Amino acid sequence: MEKIINELQNQKKLLSGTGAAGCEMLKNLSLLWIDSKKDIHHIMVVHFDKIIELLNLNKQFLFLKNSLGKFKAEEAAISAENMNKEVKILPIPEKFGKENDKIFNNK
């Protein structure tokens, strides 16, 4: 298990979606980081829905009542970073596709 955690910590992650499963994955990934480099985004989170609505609060636990009307990717990143101050998350409130694939290019 320790080997897997070390490998995960040395890779960048792209998470598409902050629905119920996406929130759980983002929480778990962010809690893995214990030795982060402050100048690197370890996780990019993409979600194209523009705003958080009341119906999101019962299934997407990274969002709170004060998140209503805000971008899902940004609020999820803030909540996950608050769980672990060592991790750095880049929120991208856009659709993930061919038209914007330059955002995700590491070069």
C-alpha positions in Angstrom: 0.0 0.0 0.0 2.8 2.4 0.8 4.3 1.9 -2.6 1.0 2.7 -4.3 0.7 5.9 -2.2 4.2 7.0 -3.1 3.5 6.5 -6.8 0.3 8.4 -6.6 2.0 11.3 -4.8 4.6 11.6 -7.7 2.0 11.9 -10.4 -0.3 14.7 -11.6 -4.0 13.8 -11.6 -6.9 14.9 -13.8 -10.4 14.4 -12.3 -13.3 15.0 -14.6 -16.5 15.8 -12.7 -17.4 16.7 -9.2 -20.6 14.7 -8.8 -21.1 12.3 -6.0 -18.3 9.9 -7.1 -16.0 12.8 -8.2 -16.3 14.5 -4.8 -15.4 11.2 -3.1 -12.4 10.7 -5.4 -11.1 14.3 -4.9 -11.4 14.0 -1.2 -9.5 10.7 -1.2 -6.7 12.0 -3.6 -6.3 15.2 -1.6 -5.9 13.3 1.7 -3.1 11.2 0.3 -0.7 14.1 0.0 1.7 14.5 2.9 4.8 15.8 1.2 3.7 18.2 -1.5 5.8 20.7 -3.5 4.1 24.0 -3.0 4.6 25.2 -6.6 2.9 22.3 -8.4 -0.8 21.6 -8.9 -1.1 17.9 -8.1 -4.7 17.6 -9.1 -6.7 19.3 -11.8 -10.4 19.1 -11.4 -12.7 19.8 -14.3 -16.4 20.3 -14.2 -18.5 22.0 -16.8 -21.6 22.8 -14.8 -21.4 26.5 -14.0 -23.1 26.7 -10.6 -24.0 24.7 -7.6 -27.7 24.3 -7.0 -29.6 23.3 -3.9 -30.2 19.8 -5.2 -26.4 19.2 -5.3 -26.0 19.6 -1.5 -27.4 16.2 -0.5 -25.1 14.1 -2.7 -22.0 16.2 -3.3 -20.6 16.7 0.2 -17.8 19.1 -0.8 -20.4 21.7 -1.3 -22.1 23.6 1.5 -25.0 26.0 1.6 -22.7 29.0 1.1 -21.5 27.3 -2.1 -24.8 27.9 -3.9 -24.4 29.8 -7.1 -20.6 29.2 -7.3 -18.6 27.1 -9.8 -18.5 23.4 -8.9 -14.8 22.9 -9.8 -13.7 25.9 -7.7 -15.7 25.0 -4.7 -14.7 21.4 -4.7 -11.0 22.4 -5.0 -11.4 24.8 -2.0 -13.1 22.2 0.1 -10.5 19.5 -0.7 -7.6 21.9 0.0 -9.1 22.8 3.3 -9.0 19.1 4.2 -5.3 18.9 3.5 -3.3 22.2 3.4 -0.4 20.3 1.7 -2.2 19.6 -1.6 -2.7 22.1 -4.4 -5.6 21.7 -6.7 -6.2 23.5 -10.0 -10.0 24.0 -10.7 -11.1 24.3 -14.3 -14.8 25.2 -14.6 -15.0 24.2 -18.3 -15.9 21.2 -20.5 -13.2 18.7 -21.0 -12.8 18.2 -24.7 -10.9 18.7 -28.0 -11.7 22.4 -28.1 -9.6 23.1 -24.9 -7.1 20.2 -24.7 -4.2 22.7 -24.6 -5.2 23.4 -21.0 -4.3 19.9 -20.1 -1.0 19.6 -22.0 2.0 19.5 -19.7 4.5 20.8 -22.3 
